[in-house]
Amino acid sequence: MKLIVFDVDGTLVDSQHLIVAAQGMAFAEHGIPAPGRTEALSVVGLSLPQAFRRLVGEDGPVQSLSESYKRAFQTLRLDPTYEEPLFPGMGDLLTRLHARDDVLLGIATGKSRRGVNHLIEVQGWEGWFSTTQTADDAPSKPDPAMLLQAMAETGVDPEATVMVGDTSYDMAMAVAAGAAAIGVGWGYHVPGALYAAGAVTVADDAAALGALFGRQADPGRTA
């Protein structure tokens, strides 16, 4: 049995416009210039406090910005202008993997559990994931706790576990947990950063990612 754990933002869903807009609203509420798009997206994948520490420093209004961001995110998510579409092919890939009897699916994300539950409901993925790890359940990536908890919940060993993500935080978390790290090239960190953090390969699109998970393959270790 294989456990394939997916990050969410930048891996399954394209949430960049919503994230950048919510950050902008949070910073405006505090009278602080918002970071540019590249800097704003560089912290995607971290828990909110950790992300805002990166953006404003330890002495900045980290907790207050985090709360403002949550409110802004919830408000903007109701606006169809800021939809969070799945990346091309990822819905079909998850459908195929869910139908297999030799694969368990998981999620490990910097989103809140509320955000993950919303995504699962909107996409009709109820019951698809054997484990869902969120920012509410464990320390921020790249700490390995999310993956360690996912493996403990499913009873799958690190050697049979793969982490799929778009950031160096995902790759470093996988390495720290003893799992294989597979990057995706359509997210928020460049492939070079993913390889530097421990990715065994970086898939260019959903078809290439799916090819790594053939029934006879050992995901991430024969790529």
N, C-alpha and C positions, 0 to 999 in steps of 0.2 A: 504494500500500500504506500502510495506517495502522498505527501501533503504539499500542496502548492498554495502559498500565501501571497496575496496581492495587496500592495499599497492601493490607495484610492485616488487622491488628487494627483493629477499628472500621469497616472498609470491607467486607471479605469475611466476616469471622467476628466473632461477638460473644464476645470473650474477657475482658470486663471483670471478671467474678467471679473468674476464675482469676488475672488480673493483680493485682487488689487483695489477694486472699488470699496470693499469693506475696510481694508486697511486705510484707504484715503479718508473715509468718513471718521474712522477712529482717531486718526492723527489730527484731522480738522477740529474734532471735538476738543482736543487738548491744545489747540493752537500751535501745533508742531508741524513743520513741513513734512509731507509724506515722502517716503523713499521712492526712487524711480522703479519702473516695472521690473527691471532685471534684479535689483536688490530685493524688491518685495517678493518675487517668486523664488529667490534663492533660499528662503527660510521655510518654504512649503515642505511639509513632512515632519517638522518639529512640532511639539506641543506649543500652545499659544504663549505661555510664559517664556519658554526657551526662545521662541521665535522673536518676541519683542525684546528680549535681552540682547539678542544679536543686532537688532535694529536701533535700539536707543541706549544700550549699555546697562550695567547693573544698577546705576543710580537713577535711571529713568523711571517714568510712571508705568512700570511693566504690568502690574496687576490691573490698574485702571484702564490701560490700553486694551488689555485682554478682554475685559468686560465690555468695553465700548465696541470692540470688534465683534464679539458674539451678538450684540444687539443689532449692529449694522448688517451682519451676515444674515440673520434671521429675517430682517426687513427686506433686504435685497433679494433673497431667495424667492420671495413672493412675486417679484417683478419678472415677467417673462423675458425681458431684455437680458437678464443675467442667468439664463438657464445653464445647467451643467450637463452637457451632452456626453454620451459615451464616446471614447475615441473610436475611430473606424475599425470595425471587426471585433472589438472586445466583447460585445454582447454575444455574438455568435461563438466566440472562443469559449466563454464561460458556459454557454449552453452545452457545448460539446463535452467540456471537461466534467460538468455536473452529471451528464448522462453516463459517464464511465464508472465501472465498478472497482477500478484499481486506483482511483484518485479521490482524495479529500480536499476540499477547498477551504481556505481561510482568508481572513482580512487582518492586516496590521496597519493602522493608520493614525496620523496625528489628529484626525477628526474626533469630535465628541461621539459618545454612543448615540446621542440623539440624532446627530448628523448621519451616522451610519444606518441607523434604523430607518431614517427618512429615505435614504438612497435605496435600501433594500425594498422598501414598500413601493416606491415609485417604479422601480425596475421589475417588480414581480419576482424577486429573488428569495422570498421567504423559504427558509429551510434548506437553502443551497449551501450555506457555509457551516462547516462543523465547528469552527471557532472564529470569533470576531474579537480582536484586540484593539482598543481605542485609547485615546489620550486620558480617558477617565480610569483606565485599568492598570496603567503601568507608567514608569518613567519614560521620558521622551526618547525617541530614537536619537542617536544610534545605540543607546543602552539595549542589550539583548533581551530584556525582560519580556517584551511582547511575544517574541518568537519562542522563548523558553516556555512561556505560559501556553502558547498555541500547541507546542509539541506535547506538553504535559496533558493538556485537555484531550488530545486526539490519540495519545499513546504512540506517536510516530517518532522514530529516532532522527537525530540531526542528519545522518547520512541519507535519509529518504525525504528530506525536507528542502524545499526551494522557496526562496523569497524573490518575488518579482516587484521591481520598483523603478522609479525614475530619478531618484536622488542618491547622492553619495551616502546619505544617512541610512537609507534602506540597505545598501550594499555593506556598509560597515556593521550594521546590526546583524545581518546574516552571517558575516564572517565571525563576529563575536559569539554567535550562538552555535557555530559549527555547521551551519546550513550552507547550501549553494546559493550564490547571489547571481541573479539574472537581471540585467538592466534593460530598460526600454528607451529607444532613442527619440521618442516624441514628447518627452516630459520637460522638466524644469532645470535639470543639470545636464551638461554636455557629456557625450560618451567618454571623453578622456577622464573626466572626474569620476565617472562610474567605474572605469577600469582601475583607476588609481585607488579607489576605495575597496576593491576586491571582486568586482564583477568578473565572472568567468566568460561571459559574452554579453553583447548588447544587441537586442533584436530591433530591426528597422521598422517593422510593422507587425500587426497582429498575426498575419500569415506566417511570418518568420518565427514569431514566438510560439505559435501552435505547433510548428514543425519540431520544436525542441521537446515537445511532450508526446511524441509518438509512443505507442504502447510498448515498443521494444527498447525505447531509450531510457537512460537514467538521467532525468531532467537536470541540466546544468552541469553534468559531470562528463558527458560525452560530446558536448557541443564543441 
